[in-house]
Each structure stands twice: as C-alpha cells, then as structure tokens.
Amino acid sequence: MSQLPATFALRNCTGQDSSDVCEELLAIGMTLPDGSAVTIDWRGGRAGTVGVWSSAHAAAGAYDADLLWYGRGAVTAALGGPPNGALRRFAA
C-alpha cells in the first residue's frame, strides 16, 4: 500500500526533550510511496550527493543523525514511520 510523501531533515542534535538544539544540517530528504527514502547531502564537500535508502530511519542510521520530520519535531524509530502514516488508509 502506498503512502504519501513526507519531508525530513537529518541533523546532529543535543538535548533530550522538545528543547533539543539542532546544530548541523547533514541532509534533507523525502519518503517515497513505497516507504523508501531519498536524501540530498547538505555537508560541505558532499553537498548535492543523492542517497537512496530503504527508509528514512535507515538514512538516519547511516548518517548517525537525528531524524526530524518537517513540521512535526523529532521522531524516533520506536514510533514507527512518517508522521502522515495515519493518512495511508485514506490514500488507498
């Protein structure tokens, strides 16, 4: 079943709650309808490099970064997929 795309950022953050301070943007990305994700590297020397991942969580793991959904705040792997996952049943 397809899901709607969701955009995210991969960042290095400090702090343990909603007052997290995110300092360095590593990449921006978007989930794809099959649940995979694509990222665009934002780091100096690698800017513009495209990555294709099995999921946004896999990309975050590869970058050793915090996954932040645009407009949603940080989401951990334990919470599941994209913030628009609830819309999946309506998109089918």
C-alpha positions in Angstrom: 0.0 0.0 0.0 1.4 3.4 -1.0 1.9 6.2 1.5 2.0 10.0 1.0 5.5 11.5 0.8 6.8 13.2 3.9 9.9 15.5 4.1 12.5 15.3 6.8 15.9 16.6 7.9 18.9 14.7 9.2 20.6 16.7 11.9 23.0 16.4 14.8 21.0 17.4 17.9 21.8 17.8 21.6 19.3 17.6 24.4 16.8 15.0 25.4 13.4 16.7 25.0 11.4 19.2 23.0 14.1 21.9 23.7 16.6 20.0 21.6 19.2 22.2 20.0 19.9 21.2 16.4 23.3 22.5 15.2 24.3 20.9 12.0 22.1 20.0 9.0 23.5 16.9 7.4 20.9 16.1 4.7 17.3 16.8 3.7 15.1 14.1 2.4 11.7 12.8 1.4 9.9 9.4 1.8 8.7 7.7 -1.4 5.4 6.0 -1.9 6.9 2.5 -1.3 8.3 3.5 2.1 11.9 4.1 0.9 13.5 7.5 1.1 15.8 9.7 -0.9 18.3 12.2 0.7 20.3 15.2 -0.6 23.6 15.6 1.4 24.0 19.1 2.8 27.5 18.8 4.2 30.5 20.7 2.8 32.4 18.7 0.3 29.5 16.3 -0.2 26.7 18.8 -0.9 24.3 17.6 -3.5 25.1 13.9 -3.2 21.9 11.9 -3.6 21.3 8.8 -1.4 18.6 6.2 -1.8 17.6 4.3 1.4 15.2 1.6 2.4 13.5 4.1 4.8 14.1 7.4 6.4 15.1 5.6 9.6 17.8 3.7 7.6 19.2 7.0 6.3 19.3 8.5 9.8 21.2 5.4 11.0 23.7 5.7 8.2 24.3 9.4 8.9 24.3 8.7 12.7 21.8 11.6 12.9 18.5 12.6 14.4 15.5 12.3 12.2 13.3 15.4 12.2 10.1 15.5 10.2 9.3 18.9 8.9 6.5 20.4 10.9 6.4 17.5 13.4 9.6 17.6 15.6 11.8 14.6 16.2 10.5 11.1 15.6 12.3 8.0 16.9 12.4 4.6 15.3 10.2 3.2 18.1 7.4 5.5 17.0 7.2 4.0 13.5 7.0 5.6 10.1 6.3 9.0 8.7 4.0 11.4 10.6 1.5 11.1 7.8 1.2 7.4 8.2 -2.3 7.8 9.5 -3.3 9.2 6.2 -2.2 6.0 4.4 -5.6 4.3 4.8 -7.3 7.3 3.2 -4.8 7.5 0.3 -5.5 3.9 -1.0 
